[in-house]
Amino acid sequence: MGTPLPTITVITVCRNAIDLIEKTIQSVLAQTYPNVEYILVDGASTDGTLSIIEKYAGQIARYVSEPDHGIYDAMNKGLSYATGEWVNFMNAGDTFAGTEVLSSVFCKSEGEEISSHIKVIGGHTHLLYPEKTEVLQAQGGSAVPYALPFCHQSSFVRRTLDGASAFQFNLKYRIAADYHLFYRIYQQYGAEAFCTVDSVIANYRMDGSTTFENLRKAKKEYLQITSSYTSPFWWKQCIKYILRRP
């Protein structure tokens, strides 16, 4: 008998995403991989988003619609319902790059399974701008001290990193909690805990909403997270940030 295929939990969080949510739902439900648990967490939308989610209620493991304290709080809520071995977060408006994505990552040859020391699997991302598409190449675990190695839409994280409870995002970080998670994993398990696949996992919608101020806030959080990694690179980035402060 072959190795049982792991259950993959896909979590979508959204709020007032009536124009985006259905495309994301359809992308997840179209996956040919047989063991998918799909969870949607809606932040009490008022624009009809919930009515679209309810259209697919029979194909969704669980959905809730209630107020939250931001995107990472909603993601933590989704994690509290998850039962899969691996977790992916596919935000409203984003999609898997094709119907075979999960199968290509998790359908291994008979007797083959993903090593237990692998905690994160990541791949490339299509960045969808209004006028063009770019490919964001996934980086290996050795890149974690310097940058986010791949988008969370294009990654899969073991739900129980310590073999007990599901991981959680630190709500102290409003923008970079996903990077904080990867950095924690890097600090605890090393670069070898990250595995990259040479394929595009997700299509990530670039809507132009990222402002210069948000980029500055993100950089500040990145520096806070990496403060314990006092390499020459870190000191250089820290000094640059301080000098650019108004």
C-alpha positions in Angstrom: 0.0 0.0 0.0 1.2 3.5 -0.8 1.8 6.3 1.7 -1.6 8.0 2.6 -1.9 11.4 1.1 -1.9 14.2 3.7 -4.9 16.4 4.2 -4.2 20.0 3.1 -6.1 22.8 4.8 -6.7 25.9 2.6 -7.8 28.9 4.6 -9.3 32.0 2.9 -9.9 35.2 5.0 -11.9 38.0 3.6 -14.1 41.1 4.3 -16.3 42.9 1.8 -14.8 41.0 -1.1 -17.8 40.4 -3.2 -16.0 41.1 -6.5 -13.0 38.8 -5.6 -14.1 35.9 -3.4 -15.8 33.6 -5.9 -12.7 33.3 -8.1 -10.7 32.3 -5.1 -13.3 29.7 -4.0 -13.5 28.2 -7.4 -9.8 28.0 -7.7 -9.6 26.0 -4.4 -12.5 23.7 -5.2 -11.1 23.0 -8.7 -8.0 21.3 -7.3 -7.7 17.7 -8.4 -6.0 16.7 -5.1 -8.3 14.5 -3.2 -7.7 15.5 0.4 -8.5 19.2 0.8 -10.1 20.8 3.8 -11.4 24.3 2.8 -12.1 26.9 5.5 -13.4 30.5 5.0 -13.3 33.2 7.6 -15.3 36.3 6.7 -15.0 39.4 8.8 -18.7 40.2 9.0 -19.0 41.5 5.4 -21.8 43.8 4.6 -21.6 43.8 0.8 -23.0 40.3 -0.1 -19.8 38.4 0.2 -21.4 35.9 2.6 -24.2 35.1 0.1 -21.5 34.0 -2.4 -19.7 31.9 0.2 -23.0 30.2 1.1 -23.5 29.1 -2.6 -20.6 26.7 -2.0 -21.5 25.7 1.6 -21.8 22.1 0.6 -18.2 22.0 -0.7 -16.6 23.9 2.2 -15.5 22.2 5.5 -16.4 25.3 7.6 -17.1 28.9 7.2 -17.8 31.7 9.7 -18.8 35.3 9.4 -18.0 37.5 12.4 -15.9 40.5 13.4 -12.2 40.1 13.9 -9.2 42.2 14.8 -7.5 42.2 11.4 -6.1 39.8 8.8 -3.8 37.8 11.1 -6.5 37.4 13.8 -8.8 36.0 11.1 -6.0 33.7 9.9 -5.5 32.5 13.5 -9.2 31.8 13.7 -9.0 29.7 10.6 -6.1 27.8 12.1 -8.2 27.0 15.2 -10.7 25.1 12.9 -8.0 23.4 10.8 -7.3 19.7 11.0 -5.0 19.1 8.0 -1.3 18.2 8.2 -0.4 21.2 6.0 -1.9 24.7 5.8 -2.1 27.2 3.0 -3.6 30.7 3.1 -5.2 31.8 -0.1 -6.5 35.3 0.3 -9.6 36.6 -1.5 -8.7 37.7 -5.0 -5.7 35.3 -5.2 -5.8 31.8 -6.8 -3.8 28.7 -7.3 -1.8 28.8 -10.5 -3.6 25.7 -11.9 -5.9 22.8 -10.9 -2.9 20.4 -10.4 -0.9 22.6 -8.0 -1.7 20.6 -4.8 -1.3 17.3 -6.6 2.1 18.3 -8.0 3.4 19.1 -4.5 1.9 16.4 -2.4 1.2 13.3 -4.7 4.5 11.5 -4.2 5.6 8.1 -5.6 4.5 5.0 -3.8 6.4 4.7 -0.5 7.7 8.2 -0.7 6.7 10.9 1.8 7.9 14.3 2.8 10.6 14.2 5.4 9.6 15.2 8.9 12.3 17.8 9.1 10.6 19.8 6.3 8.3 22.4 8.0 7.6 24.7 5.1 7.2 24.1 1.4 7.2 27.1 -0.9 7.1 27.9 -4.6 7.1 30.7 -7.2 4.3 33.3 -7.5 2.7 35.1 -10.4 2.4 38.7 -9.5 -0.6 40.0 -11.4 -0.4 43.7 -12.1 -3.1 45.5 -14.0 -0.8 45.9 -17.0 1.6 42.9 -16.7 2.5 39.7 -14.9 5.8 39.0 -13.2 7.2 35.8 -11.6 8.4 36.1 -8.0 11.0 33.4 -7.6 10.9 31.4 -4.4 14.0 31.6 -2.2 15.5 28.8 0.0 15.6 28.8 3.7 18.9 30.6 3.8 17.2 33.7 2.6 14.9 34.0 5.7 17.3 36.2 7.7 17.1 38.8 4.9 13.7 38.6 3.4 10.4 36.8 3.0 11.4 33.6 1.0 8.0 33.3 -0.7 4.5 34.6 -0.4 2.2 32.9 2.1 -0.2 32.2 -0.8 2.6 30.1 -2.4 3.6 28.2 0.8 2.4 25.3 2.9 3.3 25.1 6.6 3.0 22.1 8.9 0.0 22.9 11.1 1.6 21.3 14.2 5.2 22.4 14.1 5.9 21.1 17.6 3.8 18.0 17.3 1.1 19.4 19.6 -0.9 22.6 18.9 -1.3 24.5 15.7 1.0 27.4 15.1 -0.3 30.9 15.5 0.5 34.3 14.1 1.8 36.9 16.5 -0.7 39.8 16.4 2.0 42.2 17.5 2.9 42.4 13.9 0.2 44.1 11.7 1.9 43.6 8.4 4.8 41.1 8.7 3.4 38.3 11.0 3.8 35.8 8.2 7.5 36.7 8.0 7.7 36.4 11.7 6.4 32.9 11.5 9.0 31.9 8.9 11.7 33.5 11.0 10.7 31.6 14.1 10.8 28.4 12.1 14.2 29.3 10.7 15.5 30.1 14.2 14.2 26.8 15.7 14.8 24.3 12.9 17.3 26.0 10.5 17.3 26.7 6.8 16.9 22.9 6.0 13.4 23.1 7.3 12.4 25.0 4.2 11.8 23.2 0.9 11.3 25.0 -2.4 9.6 23.5 -5.5 10.4 24.8 -8.9 6.8 25.6 -10.0 4.4 28.4 -9.7 2.0 27.9 -6.8 -0.3 31.0 -6.7 -1.4 34.0 -8.6 -1.1 37.0 -6.3 -3.2 40.1 -7.3 -1.3 43.3 -7.1 -4.0 46.0 -6.7 -1.7 49.0 -6.1 -3.0 49.5 -2.6 0.5 49.2 -1.1 1.5 52.7 -0.1 5.0 54.0 0.7 3.9 54.4 4.3 2.9 50.7 4.5 6.2 49.7 3.0 8.0 51.7 5.8 5.9 50.0 8.4 6.6 46.6 7.0 10.3 47.4 6.9 10.2 48.5 10.6 8.5 45.2 11.5 11.0 43.2 9.5 13.8 44.9 11.5 12.1 44.2 14.8 11.8 40.5 13.8 15.3 40.1 12.7 16.9 42.1 15.5 18.4 39.0 17.1 20.2 38.2 13.8 22.9 40.9 14.1 24.8 40.2 10.9 26.5 43.0 8.9 23.5 42.9 6.5 21.1 43.5 9.4 23.1 46.4 10.8 23.3 47.9 7.3 19.5 47.7 6.9 18.9 49.0 10.4 21.1 52.1 9.8 19.4 52.8 6.5 16.0 52.7 8.2 17.1 55.0 11.0 18.7 57.5 8.6 15.5 57.7 6.5 13.2 58.4 9.4 11.6 61.9 9.2 
